[in-house]
Amino acid sequence: MQFENIAKTLVSALAFSLVGIVLFAIAFVIIVKVSPFSMRKEIEEDQNTALAIIIGSVIIGISLIVAAAVHG
């Protein structure tokens, strides 16, 4: 009886995690495509630290929004 409850909870958690990861990936791809410059070139070759900090902040923000949406 208790194993069924644990299995159901685990499957639900995995499904919601997968949905969250997919939503995060879609949002990040949209942000990369909309930007007028190459983020990879700016961060890796030009060593643009400010852009790296902004992208990191955007990643954290998207993650919080997706987590709140999945959590309900």
mmJSON file of the N, C-alpha and C atoms, coordinates in Angstrom:
{"data_MODEL":{"atom_site":{
"group_PDB":["ATOM","ATOM","ATOM","ATOM","ATOM","ATOM","ATOM","ATOM","ATOM","ATOM","ATOM","ATOM","ATOM","ATOM","ATOM","ATOM","ATOM","ATOM","ATOM","ATOM","ATOM","ATOM","ATOM","ATOM","ATOM","ATOM","ATOM","ATOM","ATOM","ATOM","ATOM","ATOM","ATOM","ATOM","ATOM","ATOM","ATOM","ATOM","ATOM","ATOM","ATOM","ATOM","ATOM","ATOM","ATOM","ATOM","ATOM","ATOM","ATOM","ATOM","ATOM","ATOM","ATOM","ATOM","ATOM","ATOM","ATOM","ATOM","ATOM","ATOM","ATOM","ATOM","ATOM","ATOM","ATOM","ATOM","ATOM","ATOM","ATOM","ATOM","ATOM","ATOM","ATOM","ATOM","ATOM","ATOM","ATOM","ATOM","ATOM","ATOM","ATOM","ATOM","ATOM","ATOM","ATOM","ATOM","ATOM","ATOM","ATOM","ATOM","ATOM","ATOM","ATOM","ATOM","ATOM","ATOM","ATOM","ATOM","ATOM","ATOM","ATOM","ATOM","ATOM","ATOM","ATOM","ATOM","ATOM","ATOM","ATOM","ATOM","ATOM","ATOM","ATOM","ATOM","ATOM","ATOM","ATOM","ATOM","ATOM","ATOM","ATOM","ATOM","ATOM","ATOM","ATOM","ATOM","ATOM","ATOM","ATOM","ATOM","ATOM","ATOM","ATOM","ATOM","ATOM","ATOM","ATOM","ATOM","ATOM","ATOM","ATOM","ATOM","ATOM","ATOM","ATOM","ATOM","ATOM","ATOM","ATOM","ATOM","ATOM","ATOM","ATOM","ATOM","ATOM","ATOM","ATOM","ATOM","ATOM","ATOM","ATOM","ATOM","ATOM","ATOM","ATOM","ATOM","ATOM","ATOM","ATOM","ATOM","ATOM","ATOM","ATOM","ATOM","ATOM","ATOM","ATOM","ATOM","ATOM","ATOM","ATOM","ATOM","ATOM","ATOM","ATOM","ATOM","ATOM","ATOM","ATOM","ATOM","ATOM","ATOM","ATOM","ATOM","ATOM","ATOM","ATOM","ATOM","ATOM","ATOM","ATOM","ATOM","ATOM","ATOM","ATOM","ATOM","ATOM","ATOM","ATOM","ATOM","ATOM","ATOM","ATOM","ATOM","ATOM","ATOM"],
"id":[1,2,3,4,5,6,7,8,9,10,11,12,13,14,15,16,17,18,19,20,21,22,23,24,25,26,27,28,29,30,31,32,33,34,35,36,37,38,39,40,41,42,43,44,45,46,47,48,49,50,51,52,53,54,55,56,57,58,59,60,61,62,63,64,65,66,67,68,69,70,71,72,73,74,75,76,77,78,79,80,81,82,83,84,85,86,87,88,89,90,91,92,93,94,95,96,97,98,99,100,101,102,103,104,105,106,107,108,109,110,111,112,113,114,115,116,117,118,119,120,121,122,123,124,125,126,127,128,129,130,131,132,133,134,135,136,137,138,139,140,141,142,143,144,145,146,147,148,149,150,151,152,153,154,155,156,157,158,159,160,161,162,163,164,165,166,167,168,169,170,171,172,173,174,175,176,177,178,179,180,181,182,183,184,185,186,187,188,189,190,191,192,193,194,195,196,197,198,199,200,201,202,203,204,205,206,207,208,209,210,211,212,213,214,215,216],
"type_symbol":["N","C","C","N","C","C","N","C","C","N","C","C","N","C","C","N","C","C","N","C","C","N","C","C","N","C","C","N","C","C","N","C","C","N","C","C","N","C","C","N","C","C","N","C","C","N","C","C","N","C","C","N","C","C","N","C","C","N","C","C","N","C","C","N","C","C","N","C","C","N","C","C","N","C","C","N","C","C","N","C","C","N","C","C","N","C","C","N","C","C","N","C","C","N","C","C","N","C","C","N","C","C","N","C","C","N","C","C","N","C","C","N","C","C","N","C","C","N","C","C","N","C","C","N","C","C","N","C","C","N","C","C","N","C","C","N","C","C","N","C","C","N","C","C","N","C","C","N","C","C","N","C","C","N","C","C","N","C","C","N","C","C","N","C","C","N","C","C","N","C","C","N","C","C","N","C","C","N","C","C","N","C","C","N","C","C","N","C","C","N","C","C","N","C","C","N","C","C","N","C","C","N","C","C","N","C","C","N","C","C","N","C","C","N","C","C"],
"label_atom_id":["N","CA","C","N","CA","C","N","CA","C","N","CA","C","N","CA","C","N","CA","C","N","CA","C","N","CA","C","N","CA","C","N","CA","C","N","CA","C","N","CA","C","N","CA","C","N","CA","C","N","CA","C","N","CA","C","N","CA","C","N","CA","C","N","CA","C","N","CA","C","N","CA","C","N","CA","C","N","CA","C","N","CA","C","N","CA","C","N","CA","C","N","CA","C","N","CA","C","N","CA","C","N","CA","C","N","CA","C","N","CA","C","N","CA","C","N","CA","C","N","CA","C","N","CA","C","N","CA","C","N","CA","C","N","CA","C","N","CA","C","N","CA","C","N","CA","C","N","CA","C","N","CA","C","N","CA","C","N","CA","C","N","CA","C","N","CA","C","N","CA","C","N","CA","C","N","CA","C","N","CA","C","N","CA","C","N","CA","C","N","CA","C","N","CA","C","N","CA","C","N","CA","C","N","CA","C","N","CA","C","N","CA","C","N","CA","C","N","CA","C","N","CA","C","N","CA","C","N","CA","C","N","CA","C","N","CA","C","N","CA","C","N","CA","C","N","CA","C","N","CA","C"],
"label_alt_id":[null,null,null,null,null,null,null,null,null,null,null,null,null,null,null,null,null,null,null,null,null,null,null,null,null,null,null,null,null,null,null,null,null,null,null,null,null,null,null,null,null,null,null,null,null,null,null,null,null,null,null,null,null,null,null,null,null,null,null,null,null,null,null,null,null,null,null,null,null,null,null,null,null,null,null,null,null,null,null,null,null,null,null,null,null,null,null,null,null,null,null,null,null,null,null,null,null,null,null,null,null,null,null,null,null,null,null,null,null,null,null,null,null,null,null,null,null,null,null,null,null,null,null,null,null,null,null,null,null,null,null,null,null,null,null,null,null,null,null,null,null,null,null,null,null,null,null,null,null,null,null,null,null,null,null,null,null,null,null,null,null,null,null,null,null,null,null,null,null,null,null,null,null,null,null,null,null,null,null,null,null,null,null,null,null,null,null,null,null,null,null,null,null,null,null,null,null,null,null,null,null,null,null,null,null,null,null,null,null,null,null,null,null,null,null,null],
"label_comp_id":["MET","MET","MET","GLN","GLN","GLN","PHE","PHE","PHE","GLU","GLU","GLU","ASN","ASN","ASN","ILE","ILE","ILE","ALA","ALA","ALA","LYS","LYS","LYS","THR","THR","THR","LEU","LEU","LEU","VAL","VAL","VAL","SER","SER","SER","ALA","ALA","ALA","LEU","LEU","LEU","ALA","ALA","ALA","PHE","PHE","PHE","SER","SER","SER","LEU","LEU","LEU","VAL","VAL","VAL","GLY","GLY","GLY","ILE","ILE","ILE","VAL","VAL","VAL","LEU","LEU","LEU","PHE","PHE","PHE","ALA","ALA","ALA","ILE","ILE","ILE","ALA","ALA","ALA","PHE","PHE","PHE","VAL","VAL","VAL","ILE","ILE","ILE","ILE","ILE","ILE","VAL","VAL","VAL","LYS","LYS","LYS","VAL","VAL","VAL","SER","SER","SER","PRO","PRO","PRO","PHE","PHE","PHE","SER","SER","SER","MET","MET","MET","ARG","ARG","ARG","LYS","LYS","LYS","GLU","GLU","GLU","ILE","ILE","ILE","GLU","GLU","GLU","GLU","GLU","GLU","ASP","ASP","ASP","GLN","GLN","GLN","ASN","ASN","ASN","THR","THR","THR","ALA","ALA","ALA","LEU","LEU","LEU","ALA","ALA","ALA","ILE","ILE","ILE","ILE","ILE","ILE","ILE","ILE","ILE","GLY","GLY","GLY","SER","SER","SER","VAL","VAL","VAL","ILE","ILE","ILE","ILE","ILE","ILE","GLY","GLY","GLY","ILE","ILE","ILE","SER","SER","SER","LEU","LEU","LEU","ILE","ILE","ILE","VAL","VAL","VAL","ALA","ALA","ALA","ALA","ALA","ALA","ALA","ALA","ALA","VAL","VAL","VAL","HIS","HIS","HIS","GLY","GLY","GLY"],
"label_asym_id":["A","A","A","A","A","A","A","A","A","A","A","A","A","A","A","A","A","A","A","A","A","A","A","A","A","A","A","A","A","A","A","A","A","A","A","A","A","A","A","A","A","A","A","A","A","A","A","A","A","A","A","A","A","A","A","A","A","A","A","A","A","A","A","A","A","A","A","A","A","A","A","A","A","A","A","A","A","A","A","A","A","A","A","A","A","A","A","A","A","A","A","A","A","A","A","A","A","A","A","A","A","A","A","A","A","A","A","A","A","A","A","A","A","A","A","A","A","A","A","A","A","A","A","A","A","A","A","A","A","A","A","A","A","A","A","A","A","A","A","A","A","A","A","A","A","A","A","A","A","A","A","A","A","A","A","A","A","A","A","A","A","A","A","A","A","A","A","A","A","A","A","A","A","A","A","A","A","A","A","A","A","A","A","A","A","A","A","A","A","A","A","A","A","A","A","A","A","A","A","A","A","A","A","A","A","A","A","A","A","A","A","A","A","A","A","A"],
"label_entity_id":["1","1","1","1","1","1","1","1","1","1","1","1","1","1","1","1","1","1","1","1","1","1","1","1","1","1","1","1","1","1","1","1","1","1","1","1","1","1","1","1","1","1","1","1","1","1","1","1","1","1","1","1","1","1","1","1","1","1","1","1","1","1","1","1","1","1","1","1","1","1","1","1","1","1","1","1","1","1","1","1","1","1","1","1","1","1","1","1","1","1","1","1","1","1","1","1","1","1","1","1","1","1","1","1","1","1","1","1","1","1","1","1","1","1","1","1","1","1","1","1","1","1","1","1","1","1","1","1","1","1","1","1","1","1","1","1","1","1","1","1","1","1","1","1","1","1","1","1","1","1","1","1","1","1","1","1","1","1","1","1","1","1","1","1","1","1","1","1","1","1","1","1","1","1","1","1","1","1","1","1","1","1","1","1","1","1","1","1","1","1","1","1","1","1","1","1","1","1","1","1","1","1","1","1","1","1","1","1","1","1","1","1","1","1","1","1"],
"label_seq_id":[1,1,1,2,2,2,3,3,3,4,4,4,5,5,5,6,6,6,7,7,7,8,8,8,9,9,9,10,10,10,11,11,11,12,12,12,13,13,13,14,14,14,15,15,15,16,16,16,17,17,17,18,18,18,19,19,19,20,20,20,21,21,21,22,22,22,23,23,23,24,24,24,25,25,25,26,26,26,27,27,27,28,28,28,29,29,29,30,30,30,31,31,31,32,32,32,33,33,33,34,34,34,35,35,35,36,36,36,37,37,37,38,38,38,39,39,39,40,40,40,41,41,41,42,42,42,43,43,43,44,44,44,45,45,45,46,46,46,47,47,47,48,48,48,49,49,49,50,50,50,51,51,51,52,52,52,53,53,53,54,54,54,55,55,55,56,56,56,57,57,57,58,58,58,59,59,59,60,60,60,61,61,61,62,62,62,63,63,63,64,64,64,65,65,65,66,66,66,67,67,67,68,68,68,69,69,69,70,70,70,71,71,71,72,72,72],
"pdbx_PDB_ins_code":[null,null,null,null,null,null,null,null,null,null,null,null,null,null,null,null,null,null,null,null,null,null,null,null,null,null,null,null,null,null,null,null,null,null,null,null,null,null,null,null,null,null,null,null,null,null,null,null,null,null,null,null,null,null,null,null,null,null,null,null,null,null,null,null,null,null,null,null,null,null,null,null,null,null,null,null,null,null,null,null,null,null,null,null,null,null,null,null,null,null,null,null,null,null,null,null,null,null,null,null,null,null,null,null,null,null,null,null,null,null,null,null,null,null,null,null,null,null,null,null,null,null,null,null,null,null,null,null,null,null,null,null,null,null,null,null,null,null,null,null,null,null,null,null,null,null,null,null,null,null,null,null,null,null,null,null,null,null,null,null,null,null,null,null,null,null,null,null,null,null,null,null,null,null,null,null,null,null,null,null,null,null,null,null,null,null,null,null,null,null,null,null,null,null,null,null,null,null,null,null,null,null,null,null,null,null,null,null,null,null,null,null,null,null,null,null],
"Cartn_x":[0.818,0.0,0.864,1.833,2.669,3.608,4.029,4.897,4.194,2.899,2.139,2.091,1.929,1.884,3.234,4.314,5.654,5.926,5.533,5.75,4.961,3.717,2.887,3.487,3.969,4.591,5.875,6.656,7.911,7.662,6.694,6.364,5.865,5.048,4.544,5.682,6.597,7.734,8.614,8.856,9.668,8.99,7.679,6.946,7.005,6.765,6.811,8.227,9.223,10.613,10.927,10.475,10.703,10.011,8.783,8.06,8.813,9.303,10.048,11.322,12.049,13.298,13.01,11.958,11.602,11.191,10.378,9.973,11.172,12.1,13.307,14.122,14.295,15.082,14.436,13.124,12.416,12.595,12.436,12.596,14.017,15.008,16.395,16.72,16.224,16.458,15.818,14.641,13.982,14.822,15.353,16.179,17.438,18.069,19.286,18.968,17.85,17.486,17.087,16.49,16.013,17.163,18.222,19.333,20.001,20.377,20.939,22.419,23.025,24.447,24.653,25.844,26.169,26.601,25.791,26.129,27.4,27.561,28.757,30.019,29.989,31.157,31.437,30.397,30.578,31.17,30.69,31.142,32.495,32.669,33.904,35.069,34.849,35.958,36.233,35.169,35.349,35.413,35.215,35.279,34.339,33.115,32.128,31.498,32.075,31.614,30.217,29.927,28.614,27.503,27.723,26.727,26.576,27.676,27.615,26.797,26.958,26.178,24.702,24.398,23.0,22.371,23.082,22.556,22.349,23.277,23.109,21.877,21.637,20.446,19.171,19.205,18.043,17.77,18.822,18.662,18.021,18.484,17.896,16.439,16.144,14.772,13.837,14.26,13.436,13.23,14.282,14.172,13.164,13.176,12.215,10.783,10.587,9.244,8.74,9.585,9.187,8.92,9.764,9.557,8.238,7.919,6.654,5.462,5.595,4.499,4.281,5.361,5.238,4.721,5.161,4.744,3.266,2.773,1.35,1.126],
"Cartn_y":[-1.188,0.0,1.255,1.29,2.473,2.58,1.445,1.457,2.088,1.819,2.406,3.922,4.417,5.856,6.495,5.841,6.358,6.344,5.272,5.163,6.235,6.463,7.473,8.869,9.15,10.442,10.62,9.565,9.626,9.864,9.177,9.366,10.784,11.295,12.66,13.675,13.485,14.401,14.37,13.186,13.076,13.742,13.581,14.197,15.717,16.263,17.712,18.248,17.493,17.91,17.971,16.981,16.963,18.14,18.428,19.573,20.867,21.011,22.207,22.376,21.29,21.36,21.728,21.168,21.483,22.949,23.442,24.848,25.779,25.428,26.226,26.261,25.119,25.053,25.878,25.798,26.575,28.067,28.5,29.921,30.393,29.588,29.99,30.066,29.121,29.152,30.393,30.761,31.971,33.202,33.286,34.432,34.502,33.373,33.353,33.762,33.296,33.619,35.085,35.684,37.06,38.062,37.698,38.637,38.969,40.248,40.675,40.331,39.653,39.32,37.893,37.372,36.019,36.048,35.467,35.451,34.652,33.554,32.727,33.517,34.25,35.04,36.137,36.821,37.919,37.433,36.306,35.824,35.121,34.242,33.448,34.221,34.821,35.47,36.881,37.663,39.054,39.218,38.131,38.15,39.204,39.256,40.225,39.713,40.123,39.653,40.173,41.394,41.97,41.153,40.76,39.941,38.581,38.007,36.712,36.812,37.908,38.109,38.28,39.026,39.23,37.912,37.128,35.835,34.899,34.909,34.103,34.512,35.819,36.315,35.906,35.955,35.531,34.046,33.243,31.807,31.554,32.257,32.1,32.547,33.661,34.152,33.183,32.661,31.689,30.439,30.013,28.82,29.026,30.199,30.481,30.51,31.103,31.167,29.769,28.961,27.598,26.768,26.912,26.156,26.539,27.829,28.266,27.762,27.76,27.286,25.786,25.031,23.583,23.23,23.974,23.689,23.982,24.988,25.293,26.395],
"Cartn_z":[0.0,0.0,0.0,0.878,0.971,-0.234,-0.789,-1.961,-3.155,-3.317,-4.417,-4.296,-3.083,-2.856,-3.178,-2.769,-3.046,-4.545,-5.22,-6.661,-7.41,-6.999,-7.646,-7.457,-6.26,-5.976,-6.772,-6.878,-7.625,-9.111,-9.678,-11.092,-11.331,-10.44,-10.562,-10.493,-9.562,-9.423,-10.665,-11.212,-12.423,-13.618,-13.729,-14.836,-14.745,-13.559,-13.395,-13.583,-13.176,-13.392,-14.879,-15.62,-17.058,-17.738,-17.342,-17.898,-17.591,-16.379,-15.999,-16.8,-17.009,-17.782,-19.236,-19.799,-21.185,-21.311,-20.381,-20.42,-20.267,-19.39,-19.211,-20.499,-21.135,-22.368,-23.479,-23.599,-24.621,-24.375,-23.131,-22.805,-23.086,-22.74,-22.963,-24.451,-25.241,-26.692,-27.3,-26.846,-27.348,-27.035,-25.833,-25.455,-26.312,-26.56,-27.382,-28.817,-29.365,-30.748,-30.91,-29.892,-29.978,-29.859,-29.185,-28.977,-30.316,-30.498,-31.783,-31.97,-31.019,-31.098,-30.623,-30.853,-30.419,-28.955,-28.097,-26.672,-26.418,-27.124,-26.939,-27.29,-28.41,-28.815,-27.8,-27.366,-26.413,-25.095,-24.603,-23.29,-23.395,-24.376,-24.461,-25.07,-26.229,-26.925,-26.414,-26.216,-25.802,-24.288,-23.545,-22.07,-21.467,-21.968,-21.505,-20.207,-19.084,-17.774,-17.448,-17.845,-17.556,-18.222,-19.465,-20.161,-19.494,-19.039,-18.354,-17.073,-16.34,-15.113,-15.443,-16.49,-16.884,-17.327,-18.124,-18.578,-17.393,-16.447,-15.233,-14.454,-14.372,-13.681,-14.405,-15.722,-16.512,-16.297,-16.254,-16.019,-14.659,-13.631,-12.293,-12.298,-12.963,-13.029,-13.728,-14.872,-15.593,-14.742,-14.064,-13.212,-12.094,-11.476,-10.402,-10.929,-12.093,-12.678,-13.029,-13.657,-14.022,-12.774,-11.753,-10.509,-9.849,-9.84,-9.246,-10.058,-11.378,-12.222,-12.063,-11.959,-11.81,-10.423,-9.425,-8.045,-7.843,-8.531,-8.441,-7.523],
"occupancy":[1.0,1.0,1.0,1.0,1.0,1.0,1.0,1.0,1.0,1.0,1.0,1.0,1.0,1.0,1.0,1.0,1.0,1.0,1.0,1.0,1.0,1.0,1.0,1.0,1.0,1.0,1.0,1.0,1.0,1.0,1.0,1.0,1.0,1.0,1.0,1.0,1.0,1.0,1.0,1.0,1.0,1.0,1.0,1.0,1.0,1.0,1.0,1.0,1.0,1.0,1.0,1.0,1.0,1.0,1.0,1.0,1.0,1.0,1.0,1.0,1.0,1.0,1.0,1.0,1.0,1.0,1.0,1.0,1.0,1.0,1.0,1.0,1.0,1.0,1.0,1.0,1.0,1.0,1.0,1.0,1.0,1.0,1.0,1.0,1.0,1.0,1.0,1.0,1.0,1.0,1.0,1.0,1.0,1.0,1.0,1.0,1.0,1.0,1.0,1.0,1.0,1.0,1.0,1.0,1.0,1.0,1.0,1.0,1.0,1.0,1.0,1.0,1.0,1.0,1.0,1.0,1.0,1.0,1.0,1.0,1.0,1.0,1.0,1.0,1.0,1.0,1.0,1.0,1.0,1.0,1.0,1.0,1.0,1.0,1.0,1.0,1.0,1.0,1.0,1.0,1.0,1.0,1.0,1.0,1.0,1.0,1.0,1.0,1.0,1.0,1.0,1.0,1.0,1.0,1.0,1.0,1.0,1.0,1.0,1.0,1.0,1.0,1.0,1.0,1.0,1.0,1.0,1.0,1.0,1.0,1.0,1.0,1.0,1.0,1.0,1.0,1.0,1.0,1.0,1.0,1.0,1.0,1.0,1.0,1.0,1.0,1.0,1.0,1.0,1.0,1.0,1.0,1.0,1.0,1.0,1.0,1.0,1.0,1.0,1.0,1.0,1.0,1.0,1.0,1.0,1.0,1.0,1.0,1.0,1.0,1.0,1.0,1.0,1.0,1.0,1.0],
"B_iso_or_equiv":[0.0,0.0,0.0,0.0,0.0,0.0,0.0,0.0,0.0,0.0,0.0,0.0,0.0,0.0,0.0,0.0,0.0,0.0,0.0,0.0,0.0,0.0,0.0,0.0,0.0,0.0,0.0,0.0,0.0,0.0,0.0,0.0,0.0,0.0,0.0,0.0,0.0,0.0,0.0,0.0,0.0,0.0,0.0,0.0,0.0,0.0,0.0,0.0,0.0,0.0,0.0,0.0,0.0,0.0,0.0,0.0,0.0,0.0,0.0,0.0,0.0,0.0,0.0,0.0,0.0,0.0,0.0,0.0,0.0,0.0,0.0,0.0,0.0,0.0,0.0,0.0,0.0,0.0,0.0,0.0,0.0,0.0,0.0,0.0,0.0,0.0,0.0,0.0,0.0,0.0,0.0,0.0,0.0,0.0,0.0,0.0,0.0,0.0,0.0,0.0,0.0,0.0,0.0,0.0,0.0,0.0,0.0,0.0,0.0,0.0,0.0,0.0,0.0,0.0,0.0,0.0,0.0,0.0,0.0,0.0,0.0,0.0,0.0,0.0,0.0,0.0,0.0,0.0,0.0,0.0,0.0,0.0,0.0,0.0,0.0,0.0,0.0,0.0,0.0,0.0,0.0,0.0,0.0,0.0,0.0,0.0,0.0,0.0,0.0,0.0,0.0,0.0,0.0,0.0,0.0,0.0,0.0,0.0,0.0,0.0,0.0,0.0,0.0,0.0,0.0,0.0,0.0,0.0,0.0,0.0,0.0,0.0,0.0,0.0,0.0,0.0,0.0,0.0,0.0,0.0,0.0,0.0,0.0,0.0,0.0,0.0,0.0,0.0,0.0,0.0,0.0,0.0,0.0,0.0,0.0,0.0,0.0,0.0,0.0,0.0,0.0,0.0,0.0,0.0,0.0,0.0,0.0,0.0,0.0,0.0,0.0,0.0,0.0,0.0,0.0,0.0],
"pdbx_formal_charge":[null,null,null,null,null,null,null,null,null,null,null,null,null,null,null,null,null,null,null,null,null,null,null,null,null,null,null,null,null,null,null,null,null,null,null,null,null,null,null,null,null,null,null,null,null,null,null,null,null,null,null,null,null,null,null,null,null,null,null,null,null,null,null,null,null,null,null,null,null,null,null,null,null,null,null,null,null,null,null,null,null,null,null,null,null,null,null,null,null,null,null,null,null,null,null,null,null,null,null,null,null,null,null,null,null,null,null,null,null,null,null,null,null,null,null,null,null,null,null,null,null,null,null,null,null,null,null,null,null,null,null,null,null,null,null,null,null,null,null,null,null,null,null,null,null,null,null,null,null,null,null,null,null,null,null,null,null,null,null,null,null,null,null,null,null,null,null,null,null,null,null,null,null,null,null,null,null,null,null,null,null,null,null,null,null,null,null,null,null,null,null,null,null,null,null,null,null,null,null,null,null,null,null,null,null,null,null,null,null,null,null,null,null,null,null,null],
"auth_seq_id":[1,1,1,2,2,2,3,3,3,4,4,4,5,5,5,6,6,6,7,7,7,8,8,8,9,9,9,10,10,10,11,11,11,12,12,12,13,13,13,14,14,14,15,15,15,16,16,16,17,17,17,18,18,18,19,19,19,20,20,20,21,21,21,22,22,22,23,23,23,24,24,24,25,25,25,26,26,26,27,27,27,28,28,28,29,29,29,30,30,30,31,31,31,32,32,32,33,33,33,34,34,34,35,35,35,36,36,36,37,37,37,38,38,38,39,39,39,40,40,40,41,41,41,42,42,42,43,43,43,44,44,44,45,45,45,46,46,46,47,47,47,48,48,48,49,49,49,50,50,50,51,51,51,52,52,52,53,53,53,54,54,54,55,55,55,56,56,56,57,57,57,58,58,58,59,59,59,60,60,60,61,61,61,62,62,62,63,63,63,64,64,64,65,65,65,66,66,66,67,67,67,68,68,68,69,69,69,70,70,70,71,71,71,72,72,72],
"auth_comp_id":["MET","MET","MET","GLN","GLN","GLN","PHE","PHE","PHE","GLU","GLU","GLU","ASN","ASN","ASN","ILE","ILE","ILE","ALA","ALA","ALA","LYS","LYS","LYS","THR","THR","THR","LEU","LEU","LEU","VAL","VAL","VAL","SER","SER","SER","ALA","ALA","ALA","LEU","LEU","LEU","ALA","ALA","ALA","PHE","PHE","PHE","SER","SER","SER","LEU","LEU","LEU","VAL","VAL","VAL","GLY","GLY","GLY","ILE","ILE","ILE","VAL","VAL","VAL","LEU","LEU","LEU","PHE","PHE","PHE","ALA","ALA","ALA","ILE","ILE","ILE","ALA","ALA","ALA","PHE","PHE","PHE","VAL","VAL","VAL","ILE","ILE","ILE","ILE","ILE","ILE","VAL","VAL","VAL","LYS","LYS","LYS","VAL","VAL","VAL","SER","SER","SER","PRO","PRO","PRO","PHE","PHE","PHE","SER","SER","SER","MET","MET","MET","ARG","ARG","ARG","LYS","LYS","LYS","GLU","GLU","GLU","ILE","ILE","ILE","GLU","GLU","GLU","GLU","GLU","GLU","ASP","ASP","ASP","GLN","GLN","GLN","ASN","ASN","ASN","THR","THR","THR","ALA","ALA","ALA","LEU","LEU","LEU","ALA","ALA","ALA","ILE","ILE","ILE","ILE","ILE","ILE","ILE","ILE","ILE","GLY","GLY","GLY","SER","SER","SER","VAL","VAL","VAL","ILE","ILE","ILE","ILE","ILE","ILE","GLY","GLY","GLY","ILE","ILE","ILE","SER","SER","SER","LEU","LEU","LEU","ILE","ILE","ILE","VAL","VAL","VAL","ALA","ALA","ALA","ALA","ALA","ALA","ALA","ALA","ALA","VAL","VAL","VAL","HIS","HIS","HIS","GLY","GLY","GLY"],
"auth_asym_id":["A","A","A","A","A","A","A","A","A","A","A","A","A","A","A","A","A","A","A","A","A","A","A","A","A","A","A","A","A","A","A","A","A","A","A","A","A","A","A","A","A","A","A","A","A","A","A","A","A","A","A","A","A","A","A","A","A","A","A","A","A","A","A","A","A","A","A","A","A","A","A","A","A","A","A","A","A","A","A","A","A","A","A","A","A","A","A","A","A","A","A","A","A","A","A","A","A","A","A","A","A","A","A","A","A","A","A","A","A","A","A","A","A","A","A","A","A","A","A","A","A","A","A","A","A","A","A","A","A","A","A","A","A","A","A","A","A","A","A","A","A","A","A","A","A","A","A","A","A","A","A","A","A","A","A","A","A","A","A","A","A","A","A","A","A","A","A","A","A","A","A","A","A","A","A","A","A","A","A","A","A","A","A","A","A","A","A","A","A","A","A","A","A","A","A","A","A","A","A","A","A","A","A","A","A","A","A","A","A","A","A","A","A","A","A","A"],
"auth_atom_id":["N","CA","C","N","CA","C","N","CA","C","N","CA","C","N","CA","C","N","CA","C","N","CA","C","N","CA","C","N","CA","C","N","CA","C","N","CA","C","N","CA","C","N","CA","C","N","CA","C","N","CA","C","N","CA","C","N","CA","C","N","CA","C","N","CA","C","N","CA","C","N","CA","C","N","CA","C","N","CA","C","N","CA","C","N","CA","C","N","CA","C","N","CA","C","N","CA","C","N","CA","C","N","CA","C","N","CA","C","N","CA","C","N","CA","C","N","CA","C","N","CA","C","N","CA","C","N","CA","C","N","CA","C","N","CA","C","N","CA","C","N","CA","C","N","CA","C","N","CA","C","N","CA","C","N","CA","C","N","CA","C","N","CA","C","N","CA","C","N","CA","C","N","CA","C","N","CA","C","N","CA","C","N","CA","C","N","CA","C","N","CA","C","N","CA","C","N","CA","C","N","CA","C","N","CA","C","N","CA","C","N","CA","C","N","CA","C","N","CA","C","N","CA","C","N","CA","C","N","CA","C","N","CA","C","N","CA","C","N","CA","C","N","CA","C","N","CA","C","N","CA","C"],
"pdbx_PDB_model_num":[1,1,1,1,1,1,1,1,1,1,1,1,1,1,1,1,1,1,1,1,1,1,1,1,1,1,1,1,1,1,1,1,1,1,1,1,1,1,1,1,1,1,1,1,1,1,1,1,1,1,1,1,1,1,1,1,1,1,1,1,1,1,1,1,1,1,1,1,1,1,1,1,1,1,1,1,1,1,1,1,1,1,1,1,1,1,1,1,1,1,1,1,1,1,1,1,1,1,1,1,1,1,1,1,1,1,1,1,1,1,1,1,1,1,1,1,1,1,1,1,1,1,1,1,1,1,1,1,1,1,1,1,1,1,1,1,1,1,1,1,1,1,1,1,1,1,1,1,1,1,1,1,1,1,1,1,1,1,1,1,1,1,1,1,1,1,1,1,1,1,1,1,1,1,1,1,1,1,1,1,1,1,1,1,1,1,1,1,1,1,1,1,1,1,1,1,1,1,1,1,1,1,1,1,1,1,1,1,1,1,1,1,1,1,1,1]
}}}
